[in-house]
Amino acid sequence: MEQQATLDLLYVAAFFLGGLGFAVGPFIIALLLAPRSTRNTKEKTKQLIECGMEPIGDAWIRFGIVYYLYALMFVAFAVDILFLFPVALVYNQTGQAGLNIGDLRAFVEILIFVGILSLIIIYAWKKGVFKWERSLPSLTSCLPWEGPTLSGP
């Protein structure tokens, strides 16, 4: 009995160390692989890649809310597909024994699930959710001066 408890404790310790490795590992990898500022870039433009030109504007851009909507929809439908894989496998195994009322009920439940997902897509399509409309900022808002002027001598 004590050997089983020791083995269980070893499993818990292994899972703890594995989880700790997955939590801390990306930080260590990023620290080792991240680009470093060299002496030349620190003195000139303080950029990691220097091309000789001063940058105009900010490199950080904001993504539109439409991007996040697509990302959430992707995650939702990916989870739904992941749910359908084991259901399809179990349904395939039970379907080999012959058709009965339980198999028909499971098939109808899967059809209802997929039908609701289809209705959600159709509803979102009718509401115009899938239209990707972006407004680009004007170039003059990024320039340090007011814009091109045509002044003569």
Backbone hydrogen bonds in HBPLUS format (Angstrom, degrees):
<---DONOR---> <-ACCEPTOR-->    atom                        ^
c    i                          cat <-CA-CA->   ^        H-A-AA   ^      H-
h    n   atom  resd res      DA  || num        DHA   H-A  angle D-A-AA Bond
n    s   type  num  typ     dist DA aas  dist angle  dist       angle   num
A0005-ALA N   A0001-MET O   3.11 MM   4  6.47 152.3  2.19 145.4 152.8     1
A0006-THR N   A0002-GLU O   2.98 MM   4  6.21 152.9  2.05 143.9 151.2     2
A0007-LEU N   A0003-GLN O   2.94 MM   4  6.16 152.9  2.02 142.2 149.8     3
A0008-ASP N   A0004-GLN O   2.87 MM   4  6.12 154.6  1.93 146.6 153.6     4
A0009-LEU N   A0005-ALA O   2.91 MM   4  6.12 154.7  1.98 144.3 151.2     5
A0010-LEU N   A0006-THR O   2.90 MM   4  6.14 146.1  2.02 142.0 151.7     6
A0011-TYR N   A0007-LEU O   2.97 MM   4  6.31 150.3  2.06 145.6 153.1     7
A0012-VAL N   A0008-ASP O   3.00 MM   4  6.31 159.0  2.04 149.1 154.5     8
A0013-ALA N   A0009-LEU O   2.92 MM   4  6.12 158.9  1.96 146.2 152.2     9
A0014-ALA N   A0010-LEU O   2.90 MM   4  6.08 153.9  1.96 145.0 152.3    10
A0015-PHE N   A0011-TYR O   2.93 MM   4  6.19 162.3  1.96 152.4 156.6    11
A0016-PHE N   A0012-VAL O   2.88 MM   4  6.07 153.6  1.95 146.3 154.3    12
A0017-LEU N   A0013-ALA O   2.88 MM   4  6.09 164.4  1.91 150.6 154.3    13
A0018-GLY N   A0014-ALA O   2.86 MM   4  6.01 154.0  1.92 145.8 153.9    14
A0019-GLY N   A0015-PHE O   2.86 MM   4  6.00 160.2  1.90 146.5 151.7    15
A0020-LEU N   A0016-PHE O   2.86 MM   4  6.06 156.7  1.91 148.4 155.5    16
A0021-GLY N   A0017-LEU O   2.84 MM   4  5.98 149.9  1.93 141.2 149.8    17
A0022-PHE N   A0018-GLY O   2.93 MM   4  6.22 153.4  2.00 147.4 154.1    18
A0023-ALA N   A0019-GLY O   2.95 MM   4  6.14 138.7  2.12 140.2 151.7    19
A0024-VAL N   A0020-LEU O   2.88 MM   4  5.99 161.7  1.92 152.4 156.4    20
A0025-GLY N   A0021-GLY O   2.73 MM   4  5.21 144.8  1.86 135.7 146.3    21
A0027-PHE N   A0024-VAL O   3.12 MM   3  5.52 124.0  2.45 108.8 122.4    22
A0028-ILE N   A0024-VAL O   3.18 MM   4  6.52 156.4  2.24 154.2 161.4    23
A0029-ILE N   A0025-GLY O   2.90 MM   4  6.12 164.7  1.92 160.7 165.2    24
A0030-ALA N   A0026-PRO O   2.89 MM   4  5.96 158.5  1.94 142.4 148.6    25
A0031-LEU N   A0027-PHE O   2.96 MM   4  6.10 150.1  2.05 140.4 148.7    26
A0032-LEU N   A0028-ILE O   2.99 MM   4  6.24 150.5  2.08 146.3 153.9    27
A0033-LEU N   A0029-ILE O   2.88 MM   4  6.00 154.9  1.95 152.1 158.9    28
A0034-ALA N   A0030-ALA O   2.93 MM   4  5.44 131.0  2.18 140.6 146.8    29
A0042-LYS N   A0038-THR O   3.12 MM   4  6.27 153.1  2.19 149.6 157.2    30
A0043-GLU N   A0039-ARG O   3.32 MM   4  6.44 153.3  2.39 144.4 149.6    31
A0046-LYS N   A0041-THR O   2.69 MM   5  5.09 140.8  1.84 173.8 163.2    32
A0067-TYR N   A0064-GLY O   3.11 MM   3  5.68 138.4  2.29 110.7 119.5    33
A0069-LEU N   A0065-ILE O   3.09 MM   4  6.39 149.9  2.18 146.0 154.8    34
A0070-TYR N   A0066-VAL O   2.99 MM   4  6.30 159.2  2.03 152.3 156.6    35
A0071-ALA N   A0067-TYR O   2.95 MM   4  6.22 153.9  2.02 146.4 154.4    36
A0072-LEU N   A0068-TYR O   2.88 MM   4  6.09 160.0  1.92 149.0 153.5    37
A0073-MET N   A0069-LEU O   2.95 MM   4  6.17 157.4  2.01 147.6 154.2    38
A0074-PHE N   A0070-TYR O   2.89 MM   4  6.06 154.1  1.96 146.6 153.8    39
A0075-VAL N   A0071-ALA O   3.01 MM   4  6.28 161.8  2.04 149.5 153.7    40
A0076-ALA N   A0072-LEU O   2.94 MM   4  6.13 162.1  1.97 148.9 153.9    41
A0077-PHE N   A0073-MET O   2.97 MM   4  6.13 167.1  1.98 152.1 155.0    42
A0078-ALA N   A0074-PHE O   2.83 MM   4  5.92 146.3  1.95 146.4 156.6    43
A0079-VAL N   A0075-VAL O   2.99 MM   4  6.17 156.7  2.05 148.6 153.7    44
A0080-ASP N   A0076-ALA O   3.08 MM   4  6.34 151.7  2.16 140.8 149.1    45
A0081-ILE N   A0077-PHE O   2.96 MM   4  6.13 154.9  2.02 142.6 148.7    46
A0082-LEU N   A0078-ALA O   2.91 MM   4  6.14 156.0  1.97 145.2 152.2    47
A0083-PHE N   A0079-VAL O   2.94 MM   4  6.18 137.1  2.12 140.0 151.6    48
A0084-LEU N   A0080-ASP O   3.00 MM   4  6.32 144.1  2.14 141.7 151.4    49
A0084-LEU N   A0081-ILE O   3.06 MM   3  4.98 117.9  2.46  92.0 107.5    50
A0085-PHE N   A0081-ILE O   3.15 MM   4  6.45 141.4  2.31 151.2 159.5    51
A0088-ALA N   A0084-LEU O   2.86 MM   4  5.94 156.5  1.92 148.7 154.6    52
A0089-LEU N   A0085-PHE O   3.05 MM   4  6.34 153.5  2.13 149.7 157.2    53
A0090-VAL N   A0086-PRO O   2.96 MM   4  6.15 167.5  1.97 152.6 155.0    54
A0091-TYR N   A0087-VAL O   2.85 MM   4  5.95 158.3  1.90 147.6 154.7    55
A0092-ASN N   A0088-ALA O   2.90 MM   4  5.98 148.6  2.00 140.7 148.8    56
A0093-GLN N   A0089-LEU O   3.09 MM   4  6.36 152.0  2.17 145.0 151.8    57
A0094-THR N   A0090-VAL O   2.99 MM   4  6.25 159.7  2.03 153.0 158.0    58
A0095-GLY N   A0091-TYR O   2.92 MM   4  5.89 140.0  2.08 139.2 150.1    59
A0104-LEU N   A0100-ASN O   3.16 MM   4  6.46 158.9  2.21 151.2 157.2    60
A0105-ARG N   A0101-ILE O   2.92 MM   4  6.12 154.5  1.99 147.7 154.9    61
A0106-ALA N   A0102-GLY O   2.97 MM   4  6.19 156.9  2.02 144.6 150.5    62
A0107-PHE N   A0103-ASP O   2.95 MM   4  6.16 155.6  2.01 146.4 153.1    63
A0108-VAL N   A0104-LEU O   2.95 MM   4  6.19 155.9  2.01 146.9 153.2    64
A0109-GLU N   A0105-ARG O   2.94 MM   4  6.20 153.7  2.01 147.3 154.7    65
A0110-ILE N   A0106-ALA O   3.01 MM   4  6.27 154.1  2.08 146.6 153.1    66
A0111-LEU N   A0107-PHE O   2.96 MM   4  6.23 155.8  2.02 145.7 152.7    67
A0112-ILE N   A0108-VAL O   2.89 MM   4  6.14 153.0  1.96 148.1 155.3    68
A0113-PHE N   A0109-GLU O   2.97 MM   4  6.19 158.4  2.02 145.6 151.5    69
A0114-VAL N   A0110-ILE O   2.94 MM   4  6.18 168.5  1.96 155.8 158.0    70
A0115-GLY N   A0111-LEU O   2.79 MM   4  5.84 148.2  1.89 141.2 151.3    71
A0116-ILE N   A0112-ILE O   2.89 MM   4  6.10 154.4  1.96 149.8 155.0    72
A0117-LEU N   A0113-PHE O   3.15 MM   4  6.45 159.0  2.20 145.4 151.1    73
A0118-SER N   A0114-VAL O   2.92 MM   4  6.16 152.1  1.99 144.3 152.3    74
A0119-LEU N   A0115-GLY O   2.87 MM   4  6.15 153.9  1.94 147.8 154.9    75
A0120-ILE N   A0116-ILE O   2.97 MM   4  6.24 149.4  2.07 146.7 154.7    76
A0121-ILE N   A0117-LEU O   3.10 MM   4  6.42 156.2  2.16 146.9 152.5    77
A0122-ILE N   A0118-SER O   2.95 MM   4  6.23 163.2  1.98 152.4 156.9    78
A0123-TYR N   A0119-LEU O   2.86 MM   4  5.98 160.8  1.90 147.6 153.0    79
A0124-ALA N   A0120-ILE O   2.94 MM   4  6.12 163.8  1.96 149.0 153.4    80
A0125-TRP N   A0121-ILE O   2.88 MM   4  6.04 151.6  1.96 146.6 155.1    81
A0126-LYS N   A0122-ILE O   2.93 MM   4  6.17 158.7  1.97 150.1 155.2    82
A0127-LYS N   A0123-TYR O   3.02 MM   4  6.25 146.8  2.13 145.1 154.2    83
A0129-VAL N   A0124-ALA O   2.99 MM   5  5.34 164.7  2.01 162.6 158.4    84
A0128-GLY N   A0125-TRP O   3.13 MM   3  5.19 151.8  2.21 100.1 108.9    85
A0131-LYS N   A0128-GLY O   3.44 MM   3  5.68 168.1  2.45 108.0 110.2    86
A0141-SER N   A0138-SER O   3.28 MM   3  5.69 148.1  2.39 105.5 113.6    87
A0142-CYS N   A0139-LEU O   3.13 MM   3  5.55 152.1  2.21 109.4 117.3    88
